[in-house]
Amino acid sequence: MKKVYLAFLWHQHQPMYKNPSTNIYELPWVRLHATKDYYDMVAVLDNFPKVKANFNLVPSLLIQLDEYARGEAKDKFLDHTLKPAEQLNDDEKVFILLNFFMANWDTMIFPYNRYFQLLEKRGRQTNEAEIRKTLSYFKTEDFRDLQVWFNLTWMDPYWRRTDKFIGDLYNKGRDFTEEEKAELIKKHLEICGMIVQKHKEAQDRGQIEVSITPFYHPILPLVCDTNAAHEATPNMILPTKRFSHPEDAAWQINNAVKYYENIFGQKPKGMWPSEGSVSNEAAGLIADAGIKWIATDEAVLFNSRDAITDRKLLFRPFTLDVDGKNINMIFRDHGLSDSVGFVYSKWNPEDAANDLISKIKNIGHFVGNSYDAPLVSVILDGENCWEYYKNDGWDFLTKLYEKLSADDEIETVRISDYLEKFPPRNVLTSLTAGSWINGNFGVWIGHSEDNASWDYLGMTRDFLVDFIEKNPGFKGSEQEKEAWKTLYAAEGSDWNWWYGADHSSENDAAFDYIYRQHLIKVYECMGQRPPDVLYKSIKNAPKRCNASNPMSFINPKIDGKITSFFEWKNAGFYEVGHSGGSMHQVSTALKSFHYGFNKDNFYVRLDLSDDITMKLLEEMTFYVAFLNPVKCKVAVKFNSLGIPSEFSLKTESSEKQLDFKDVAFSKIVEIMLPFKDLEFPEDYDTAEFTVSVDKNDFEIERWPYQTTIVFAKPSDGFNFQCWTV
C-alpha cells in the first residue's frame, strides 16, 4: 500500500452574539467553547509533535474572543453568574434554573454528583411556570453551586490536569465561595486571550496551518446570488426578491484576509468557505483575494458539472479553472468526517481510533496504484461534537494521535505543504453550487422562514443603499460604517441554520432575536424607524403572554371612559410585560390593552400606567400597526389637556387624517377604526397587528414583543377560535 496522506481540518466558528443595540452578548457560547474546545484542541498536539493538523478560524469568532479577553464583552449568563447568590431576585433565579443546565447531560452533568443533584431538584422540565414553583426548594448555597458548576463543566479536562485551581474546584464539588466563583470567571477570560497566541505558536513551528473563513461566516454563493440554490435544487421555492450582491461576498472574503494578516503577520493560504459552500462565482472571488486553496464536501465534487463519477478522484486535489481564475480544491470525505462528528462519541476511544485508522488504510488499498499520494480529508467543526464524548473527546484524540504518530503508512499533513509537494493534476472547469449538507443549500434557503429572512435582509440592504444615495452627507460617516458592519454580520449563515424545520435548540428564539436586532440596528444607525415587520419573530415560537381572546362583537362608546362594565367585557385582553433585550425597561407606559370588533369597526382600548402624567402623555405617540392583510399604521397623539392632536393612518404609499371623533382620552385611550378606512381587501381571511408607544419619536415599547395578535375577518358566523396570540 502506498502512503496515505491525512488532512484534519478543524473548523472553529461562532456568529456575532452581541446585540448591536445594547452591546450585551445574548448567548455565552464563544466564552464557553473557548474554555472547552478552542485552546485544548491545539494544546493536545504539544504531546504529539509528529502529528500535523489544520485549523480554520473565523474572524467573527476572533473578534468576540478578543473582547472577552480585554474584559469588554458582557453576556447575560456571565452577569447571572457573577451576581452574589444571596442577592439574586426571583427572576434571576428562574433564569439560572432555566439556562444553567444547558450542556449535554450524559457527559457534562450526570458524572458530577452535586450538579446532577441540582438538576434532579429542579426536575427535567424547562417550563418557566413549573420552574417558578421549585424556587423555594433551593437555598442560597444551591444557587451559588449551580452558578459555579455551569461554568466549571464547560472547562475542558485539560485545565483540570494543568491548572491546580480548576482541579481543586472539581475535587471540592460543592459549597463553593463567591471568591472561587469570581476566580473561575477570571480564568475563563484569561483563556479567551490565550487562544490566538496558541494557534500562532503552533503555526510558526510548522505543526499546524491556520486557514480562514469569510468574515461573518456567510453562505457565499447565496450572497452572490440566491438563484444559485437552483443549481442543485431546481424546484426550490426562493425568496420573493432575488438577493444578488457579489460585492458583499468580496467584502466578507477580503476583510477576512486582512484580519488574518493583522493577527498572524502573513496572508492565509487556505479557506474553508462557510459550510463548505462554493460556486463558480464565489470561487473566483476567493481566488481574487490571493487564497491558494479551498475545501468543500465530496457531494460538490460528484454533483459538479464536469460529471465526476470515479470515487477514487475524491482523494486527489483539483485545480478549479473558471474564466481564467485558478484555485486549488480538496474534498471532504463525508463518511469519515461524520464518523468523528456523530458516531465515535458512543464508542470506546481505542476502538474508535483503530476504526478510523483502519478505514483510512482501506482507502489506500482502494486507490491502489491510480495515484501515488492519496489525500484523505477529515473536515468538521472542532467544537460541537466533543461534548458528546467522554472527557470532551480528550481520550479519543490522544489515542488517535498516539497511533498516528507511530504509523508509517499514514502521514498527517498541513494542506498547503501537501499541495506544494503534490500539485493537482486534475482540473475542474465548472462547479455545481452546493454545500457540505446534501450538496445543496436547503438548510439556509427554501423554507418559508429562511426565505423571509432573506427578504428582510434584502429589504434592509436596499434601504441602506437608497438612504445613502438620498442623503450623501452620511457617505463615509461613522453611522454608515456601523450600518454596513451590522448588515454584513446579518449575512452570517447561523441565523438561517435555526430557521425552518432542519434544526432546533433551546436558543432558537435568541438566534431569531439577535438576527432581527442586526437588521433593526441598520435603520437606527441612519436615524430611521425600522419597519414593524422586523419586530415580529420569524421563528414560529411566540412569546408567552397574559392574554385572552374576544368572546363576541363589541360596540364601545368612544369617550375615553369606562362608560359601563359591559362595553369592553367581551373584548380581547393583553397584559403587558417586560420584553428584555433592547426593549427592557423598569416601567411601561401601558399596563394593558383591550381589542375587539364588530362587522364595521375595529376597536382598541389602552390602559395607561399610573405614573403617566399629562406632561408625559403629550410627549408620547401611540401606534396600532397592521402587518396583514395590508401594511398600515395608525398614530394617535394628545396634548397636555388630553385632547387629540394627531389621528392619522399611514400606508406604504399615502397618509390621511382620521376623524377625531373616533379617538378619545380621559381615564383610558379609546380608538375606533372603521374597516373601510383601513382599506383591507374584500378577500382577506385574517389580519394581524401590534401596539407600540413612542416617546419623543423614540420607540419605548411594543406589544406583543416578537409576535403579533391575529384575528379572523369579522363575519356573522364569527369563529372565536381563529384568534391567537
N, C-alpha and C positions, 0 to 999 in steps of 0.2 A: 504493500500500500504506500502511495506517495504521502508525503507530509500534508496534513490538513492545517490550514490557517484559520484561526478563530478570532473574530472581532466581536467583543462585547461592547455595546453602546448603551449606557445607562442614561436615560433621558430624565432630567430634573426640571420641573416647572410648576409654577402656581400663577393663577391670574391675579389681577390687582384687586385685593380685598379692601383696600382703603376707600371708604366713602368719600368721594371728592367734595362733598358739601360740608362734611364735618371733620375730615381728616382722621377719623377713627376707623380702625380695621374692624370690619364686621365679623370676620372669621379668623381663627388663630392658626391656620394650617401652615403658613410659612414658618412661624416660630416653632411649632411642634414637630414638623418634619425636619427642621434644622437640627433639633436635638436628637431625633430618632434615626435620621437617614443621611442627610447631606454630608456630614463630616465623616462619619464612620465608614461610609461606602468607599471613600478614598483611603481612610486610615487603615482599613483591613489589609490593603496592599503593602503596607510597610513591612508586613511579615512574610511577603511573597515577592521578592524583588524580580523574580523571573517572569512573573505574570504581568502582562500589559493589558490595558483597557482603555476605553474611550468614554468620556463623559460629555453630556450635552447640557449646557446651562442656558436658560432663557433670561434675557435682561429684566423682564417683569418680575422674576424671582429675585434676581440680584439686587435690584433697587430696594425691594422690601427687606431683604436681609441686612442691607446697609443701614436702613432706617432703624431697624431693631437694634443693631449693634451700637448705633450712636444714641440710643435712648429716645429717638424721636417717634417711633411707632408705638401707638397705644391700641390695644384691642380690647373688646368688651370682655373677653374671657380673662385677660390679664387684669383688668380693673376689678373683676369679681374675685379674682384670686388674691390680690394684694390687700383688699379691704379687710381689716381685722374681723375675725369671725364673730366676735361679740357685738360688732356694730352693724351687722347685716340686718336689713329690714326684710319683711316677708317676701316682697317682690324679688329681691336679690337672692333670697334663699330658694325661691322657686326656680329662678334662672339656673342656679348651681345644680339643683336636683334634676332639672331637665337636661342640662348640657354637659355636666361633668362626668358622665358615663359614656361619652362619645368616643369609643375605642372598640376594637374587636374584643368582645367579652372573653372568648375562649383563651386568647393568648395574653391579653393585657389587663384583665380584671380577675378572672377566676383563679389564676395562680397565686394571688396575693390575698391572704385571709382577711385583712382589715378592709380592703377595697371591696372584696366580694361581700363581706358582711354589710357594708353600707348600701350596696346595690340591693341586697335582699331586704333591708329595712325599707328602702324606697319602694321596692316592687319592680316588676318588669315592664309596667305600663309607662307610656310617655304622654299621658293625658294630663294637661295642666290642672284641670279641676280636681282630678284624683290625687295628683301630687300635693296640692294645697292641703288636702286632708291629712297628709302624713307629716306636716311640719312639726306638730307637737311631739312626734317621736324622736326628733333629732335635737341633741344637745349642742352647745357651742363647740365642744371638742370634736363632735361628729363632723360639723361643717368645716372646721379647720383641717381635720384629717382628709376630708374629701377634696378641699382646695389643694392640698399637697399631693394627694395620690393622682389626681387627674394630670397634673404637670409632671409627676415623677414617672408615671407609666409610659410617658412619651419620651423618656430618656433611654437611648439605646444601651444594651448590656455593656457595650464598650466603655461607657462612662462609669458603670458600676465597678468595672475592673481597674480603671485608670484614675479615677477621682475618689479619694477617700471619703469626702463629704457625701457624695452621691451613694457610695456603697454603704455608708453608715445609715443613711436615711432608709434604704431598702431593708437593712437589717433591723432597724428600730421598728418600722412598720406602722406605728400608731402613736398617739399622744404627741404630735408634733407641736412645735412652738411657732409663734409669729416670726421669730428671728430665723428659724430654719426655713420657713416658707419664703421669706424675703431673700435669703441666700440662694435658694433653689432658683428663683426667678433671675437673680443676678447671673447665675451660671447659664441660664437659657440665653440671655443677651450676649454673654461673652462668646458662647459657641457660635451664635449668628455671625459674629465678627471674625471668626477663625476659618470659615468655610472657603472663602475665595482664596485666601493665602495657602490653604492646604492643597487646593487644586493647582495653584500656581507652582508650588514646590514640586509636586509630583510631575507636572508637565515639564518643568525646567530640567528635571533629572532624567527625562526621557521615558518615564514609566506609563504615563497616560497622555492622551490627546484630548484637549477640550474643544469641542465644536459648539456651534451656536444655533439658535432658532430665531426667526423673525421676532421683533421686539416684544410685542404683546401677545404672541402666540396666535396669530390669525390663521384661518384656512386660506392660504394664498390664492389658490385657483378661484375660489368663490369671491374673494375681494377683487381679483382681476375681473371676474365676470361670473355672476351667479348662473348664467346659462351653461357654464362648464359642467354643472351637475348632470346635464342631459347626455354627456358623452358616455357615461357608464350606466345611466338610468334614463333612457329616452322618454319614458312616460311620466316622469316625476312631475308633480304639481309644484310650480315655482312661485316665489313671492309675486305680489301684484305688480310691482315695479322692478325692473331689472336693475341690479346693482353692478356697476362696472367701473372700477377705479384702480387700474393698474398702477397709477401714481401713488396710491396709498400703499399698495403692496411693495413698491420700490422703497417708500419711506421706511416701512417696517424692516425690510432687509438691510438697507444701507445704514440705518441708525443702530441696528443690532451689531453690525460690523464695527462701527465707530466705538460703541460701548465696550465691546470685547477688547479692541485695541487699546483703549484707555486703561483697562484693568490689567491686561496681560502683556502689554508692550509689544505686541505683534498682531498681524492680521490673522483671523481664523482661516483655516484651510477647508474646514468642512461645515456642513449644515444638515441638521435633521429638520426639514420643513415641518411645521406643526402638524401632528397626527400623520406624518408621512405623506402629506397631501401635495401632489405635484400635478403640473400640467405643462404643456409646451411653453405657454406664455410665462408662467411662474418660473420655470427652469431658466428661461432666457434672462429674466430679471436677476436671478441669483448669480448666473454667470457674469452678468454685467458688473456685479459688485465685487468680483475677484475671487469668489468662492471656487475651490477646485473640485470638491466632491459633494454630492448629496446622497442621502439614503432614503429608501422607501420600502414598501412591502412587496412581497412576491406577487401579490394579486395584481399590482400595477404592471409588473413585467408581463405576466401572462394575459392581461387584458389589452396590452399595447397594440397599437395599430400595425406594428410590424409583425404581428401574429407569431409571437414566441410560443412554442409548444413543447420544446425539449426541456424537461425539468433539470437536466444537468447544467443548463445555462444559468440557473439560479445561483450557482456557486462560482460565477465569473463576474468580474466588474465589466461595465459597459461604458462607452462614451456616447452621450446623447448629443447629436448634431442636428440642430434645428435652426434654419435661417442663418447659417454661418456661425452660430454660437455653440460652443462646445463646453460640456461639463461632464465629469465622471460620475457614475452612479453605481451604488451597490444595493443589494436587495435582501431584505429581512427574511429569514426562514421563519415562516409564520408558526409552524408546529413547535419548533424548539423554543421559540420566544414565549409562546403561550404555555408551554410546559413549565417554564420558570415562573411565569406570572400566575398560573392558575392551578397547576397540578402538583408540583413538588412540595408545596406547603403541607400537604397531607401525608407525605412520605417520611420515612426515616432519612435523616440527612445524608448518610453514607450511601444508601441505596439510590437516593435521588442523584447524587453526584456521579455515581457509577453509571446510572442510566443515561444521563446527559452525555457523558464521555463516550459511552458505547454507541449512541446514536450519531455522534459526530464522526466517529471512526467508520460507521456504516456508510456515511455519506462519502468518505474517502474511497471505500470499496465500490460504491455505486458509480462515482465519477470515473474510476479506473484510470485509463491512460488518455482519456479525452482532454485532460487539461493538467498541466504539471504543477499548478499551485491553487487548488480549490480553496475558496474563501467561504466560510460559514459565518453568517451574520446573525447574532442574537441581540435583538434590539427591543427594549421595553422600558417602561417607567422604572426609574431607580428608587422609587419611594413607596408606591402604593401597595405593592404585593407583600412587603415584608411584615406587615402587622398580622398577616395570616400564618406566618411561620413561627415556630417556637424560637424564642430568643431573638426575635426580629430578623431572622434569616442568617444570623451570625454563624450558627452551626453548619448550615448548608454551604455558605460561601467559603468558610475556612476549609471544609472538606473538599470542595470543588477546586479551590485554588491550590490546595496542597497536592492533590492528584495531578492537576495540570502542570505544576512545577516539576513533577517527576516524570512526565510523559514525553517521550521523544517523538511521538507520532503526531502530536498536536502542538502548534506554536501559536500562542496568543499574540496579537499584533495591534499596533496603532494603525488606524485606517490609512492615514497619509503615508506612513512608512511602507505599508503593503503596496499601495498604488505606485509609489516611486520605484519599488523593486519589481513589481509586476504590472506594468501599464496595461490598460484594457486593449484587447484585440478586437472585441466585438463592438459594433456601432448600432445604435438605435436612431432612427430618423424621425420618430414620432411617438408620443405617449398618448394613451387614453387617460384623461384626467381622473384621478382617484386618490384614495387614502389607504391607510393600513386596515381599516374596518370594511370588509367585504369589497374592497376595491372601488368604493363609491363614497358619496358624501351624505348618505341617508341619515346619519346621526345629526347633522348640522343644518339640514335644509329639507323641505318637502312636507314635514308635518305642519299643521296649521299654526302651532306655537312658534316653531322655527321660522316660518315664513313671516309671521307677524313681527318677530324680532328683526329680520332683515328689512322689512318695510319701515319700521321705526328708525332703524339705523340710516337707511337711505333718506327718509324724511328729514332727519336731524342734520345729515351732511348737506343736503340741498339747502336747508335753512341757513347753515353757516356760510356756505359759498355765496348765496344770494345776499345775505346781510352784509358781508364784507364788500361785495360789489356796490351795494347801495349806500354804504357808509365807509368810504375809503379812509376816513380818519382812524378807523380801527386797524387798518392794514399794518402789520408789523408790531402791533401793541402787545403788551403782556397778556391782555384779555384774549386776543386772538391766539397767541401761543398756547395758553392754558386750554382754550376751547379745542384746539386741534389735538393736543396731547390727550385730553379726555376722550375725544372721539376715537382716536387710534386705540385707546385702551378698550373701548366698547367693541372694537373689531375682533377682540380675542375670541378664541374658539370655545372657551369654557362655559360661557353663558348658554350657548345653544346646546352644549352637551347635556344639560339638565332639562331643556325644553323637549316637548314631545314625549313619546312613550318608551324611549330607549333606556333611559336611566332615571333613577330617583334616589334621593337620600334625605336625611333629616334636615339638610341645608337647602333644599330646593327653593324655599321662599326667600332665603337670604341671597342666593345667587340671582334670582329674578330681581330682587330689590336693588342689589348693587348695580346690576346691568342698567336698569332704568335710571338710577341715580347718575350714572355717567352721561346718559343722554340728556337728562334734565340739566345737568351742570353746563352743558354746551350752551343752552339757551341763557342760563343765568350769567355765564361769562360775558355775554353780549348785552346783558341788562334787559332781557326779554322774558316774557311769561312763557313757560313751557306749555305745550299742548296738554289738555286734560287727559288724553289717552295714555300719556306716559305715567300717570299716577295709578293706572289700573294694572293689576297683576296680569302678566302674560301666562304664567303657570297657573293652571286651574286648581288653586289651593286657597280659597278665600279665607280671609282673616275672620276668626270668631268675633261675634259682637252681641250685645244685648239688643235684640230686635224682635219685633212681632209684625205679622203681616196684616194688611187691611182685611176687614171682615165683611164689609159691604160698601155700597156707594155712600159718599158723604156730600153735604151741601152747607158748609160753614158760612157764617156771616163774616165778611172781611172788615173787621173794625179794630183789630189789634187787641182784642179782649177775649177771654174765655166766656162767651155770652151765655152758654149753658154747658152743663156737664156732658151732654149727649152729642154736641156738634162735632167733636173730634174723637168720640169714644170708639167708633168703628174704623178709625184710620190706622195705617201702619205706624209703627213707632221705632225710633232708633235712639239709643242712649250712647253718647259719645264716650270714647276712652282715649288714653294716651297712646299715640301711634308709635313712638320710638323713632330712632334714626334721626334724620334731619328735621322731622316733624315733631320731635319730642318737646314737650313743654310742661311746665309745672301746672298751669291753669289753662282753661279753654274759654273761648268766647261763648260757645254753645254748651248747654247742658244736654240737650236732646232736640230732636225734631220729629214731627209727625208728617205723614204724607198720605194722600189718597186721591180719589177722583170720582166723578160721575161720567156720563157719556159725553158731556160737553167740555168739562173743565178738569184741570189738574190742580191740586192744592198742596201747599207746603206751609207748615207752621214751625217757626224757630223759637225755641225757649232759650233765652239768654242767661248766662251765668249771673249770679247776684252782684258781682263786683263790676259789672259793665255800667259805667256812668254815662250820662248823656254826652259828656265831652268825648269819652272813648267811642261812643256809638257813632258820632259824627266822623270819626277817623276810619270807620270800617265800611267795607263793601261786602255784601252777601251775594253769593253766586249759586244759582242752580244750573248745573251744566249737563246737557243731554249729549250722550255719545252715540245714541242709536234711537230711532232709525235715521235721524239727521243729527249733524253736529251743530249745536247752538248753545248759547249761554245767556242766561237771564241775570242781569245785575240790578241790585237794589241798594240804595243809599238813603240815609236820613240825615237831616240837620240836627242841631243841638236841641231843637224843640220836639224832635221825634216826627217831624213832617217829611214825607218822601221828597227827596231832591233828585233822585235818579231812579228810573224804572225802565230798563231797555232790554232789547233782545238783539243779540249779535250772532249772525251766522258766518259761514266762511266767506260769503260774498257781499253781505249787507248788514246794516244796523238800523233798527227802528225803535221808536219810543212806544212804550205800552201805556195803557190807561191807568192814571194814578189812583182811580177809584178801586183798582184791583189789588192794592197793597196798602197795609196799614201797620202802625206800631202804637201800642200803649203799654200793655204788660208783656205782650208777645208780638212777634212779627208774623203776620198772616199774608199769604200770597195766593192769588188766583191766576192761573194761566190758561186761557181758552185754547183748546187744541187747535182751533183754526189759526191762532197766532203762531203756534209752534210749527205749523206747516208740515206736519207728519204726512207721509204718503198714505193713500187710502188702503193699500195692501199690506201695511206693516203688521207684524204679529206681536212683537214685544218692543219695549223701549227701556232704556237704562239711563240712570242719572246719578250725580253726586252733588253734595252740598259743600261749599268751601267759604272761607272767610279771609278777606284781605284787611290788613291794617296799614294805612298809608302806602297802598299799592304793593304791599309785600304779603304773600300768602302766609298765613299763620296756622291754618288748619284745614283739613279736608276729610270729609266723612262720606261713606266708609273709606278707610285707607287701603289702597292697593286693590280695591274691587269696586263694584257699583251696586246700586239697587235696581232690580229688573222688575218690570210689571208688564202684564199682558194687555193687549189692546182692549179698552172697555167695550163691553157688549151687553146685551140684555141677559145673555147666559154667562155672565161673568164667572170665571173659574178661579177661585181663590188660590188654588194650589199652584197656579202659574207664577205666583210671587216668590221670589227668592232673594236672599242677600248673600 
